[in-house]
Amino acid sequence: MNILFILFNPVGKGTYWRGLFLARGLAQQGHKVTVMATSRHRRFKFYTRSDEHPNVTIVETPDLLWGPLRFGWDIWNTAARIIWSFTKHFDLVHAFESRPVVIFPALYWQRIRGVTLLLDWCDWFGKGGSVEERSNWAVRTILRPFETFFEDQFRTWADGTTVINSTLCQRAITLGVPPDRIKYLPNGSNIDELFPYPKTKAREELGLDQNILIIGYLGAIFLRDAHLMANAFDMVYQSESRVRLLLIGYCNIPIESYSKYPEAIHSTESIPYDKINTYLAACDICWLPLNDTGANRGRFPLKINDYMAAGKPVVATDVGDIGTLVQTGAFGVVSLDQPEDISEQTLRLLYNPAQCNQMGQHARQFAEIEFNWTDISKRLMQHYKYILTQINSSKGDTTI
């Protein structure tokens, strides 16, 4: 099949990676996939390039806005995508989320061109979700109705649905999406580029002390979760002064400014993707401290898949599907969303290197067996075929 993925995210940000890895998995099965995402800088011109996989094409679309507004709201981006579509042909369109730059081009393909449309839901943005995590009251108040409308209004319009967790699955059913049209599709792990690597070697390469204990955290964070992490780290450090917190990659909030011990927190800031594995390898354990909020129950952070791929034991709070995931895979410990419990579980694990090693092995095995992108992409193709079969059956056509 010739498939179009439509994403609002700028290239290299957020759900872009979910779309790209799924596209590569489908391409391995012989399908052609075009991934449409927002350009990080272009304002007027499209930029089309080939991915490392020959059957995957990436189309970067122009956007006139900047900062947070460049994430799915631009009228010009929306119109440009529709105009671009006039001369193209696709057998199926998969839209990731439903902000304007995604849903209106997607509906053009479905309603005007008669192409099967699936909607992916991997973040709870609207009322009760991540919009509530915005620190500015005015921005939160203005955005809430827009986020909620675009998130909820079009769910039943799609021919099929994919969801990243059980919370969004239930929300889709509540909104009227038929359960048999919904496919649970978690994020996968990048087991080719992230892998277990000797800790001592990684620290030598990075110039890190071999005698310290390192807790790793990868990527961005919500403000309330940043406070939770800083408070938990302070408690860990008060009990064990050898501990350091390593913030890997771009972190949108300066965690050290909320800690009593900023000198014990180190941030790599933005780094090339191929450096992430070395930094993860240098860690003793990795953290995923989430508050029990709608925003966190309504997502599935890709960082935990990266921890698994790198073979790292984790301490994660029991929020959404994460607690069950960690316990099922036996690759970490689960805590309450309270700094005292996070601290206690962290110290217990840090002082048991044999258990850390065993959990790290379980993490990698779990990533390879249950969460490799190839198998997840095969599940996605099975869902495509099921949806197409249902549509054709309703038309009296038994062919796909």
Secondary structure as GFF3:
##gff-version 3
##sequence-region A 1 400
A	DSSP	beta_strand	2	10	.	.	.	ID=ss1
A	DSSP	alpha_helix	15	28	.	.	.	ID=ss2
A	DSSP	beta_strand	32	38	.	.	.	ID=ss3
A	DSSP	beta_strand	47	50	.	.	.	ID=ss4
A	DSSP	beta_strand	56	61	.	.	.	ID=ss5
A	DSSP	three_ten_helix	67	70	.	.	.	ID=ss6
A	DSSP	alpha_helix	75	85	.	.	.	ID=ss7
A	DSSP	beta_strand	92	96	.	.	.	ID=ss8
A	DSSP	alpha_helix	100	107	.	.	.	ID=ss9
A	DSSP	pi_helix	108	112	.	.	.	ID=ss10
A	DSSP	beta_strand	116	121	.	.	.	ID=ss11
A	DSSP	three_ten_helix	130	133	.	.	.	ID=ss12
A	DSSP	alpha_helix	137	152	.	.	.	ID=ss13
A	DSSP	three_ten_helix	155	157	.	.	.	ID=ss14
A	DSSP	beta_strand	160	163	.	.	.	ID=ss15
A	DSSP	alpha_helix	166	174	.	.	.	ID=ss16
A	DSSP	three_ten_helix	179	181	.	.	.	ID=ss17
A	DSSP	beta_strand	182	184	.	.	.	ID=ss18
A	DSSP	alpha_helix	199	206	.	.	.	ID=ss19
A	DSSP	beta_strand	213	218	.	.	.	ID=ss20
A	DSSP	alpha_helix	223	239	.	.	.	ID=ss21
A	DSSP	beta_strand	243	248	.	.	.	ID=ss22
A	DSSP	three_ten_helix	255	258	.	.	.	ID=ss23
A	DSSP	three_ten_helix	262	264	.	.	.	ID=ss24
A	DSSP	beta_strand	265	267	.	.	.	ID=ss25
A	DSSP	alpha_helix	273	281	.	.	.	ID=ss26
A	DSSP	beta_strand	285	288	.	.	.	ID=ss27
A	DSSP	alpha_helix	294	297	.	.	.	ID=ss28
A	DSSP	alpha_helix	302	309	.	.	.	ID=ss29
A	DSSP	beta_strand	314	317	.	.	.	ID=ss30
A	DSSP	alpha_helix	322	329	.	.	.	ID=ss31
A	DSSP	beta_strand	332	335	.	.	.	ID=ss32
A	DSSP	alpha_helix	339	350	.	.	.	ID=ss33
A	DSSP	alpha_helix	353	370	.	.	.	ID=ss34
A	DSSP	alpha_helix	373	394	.	.	.	ID=ss35
###
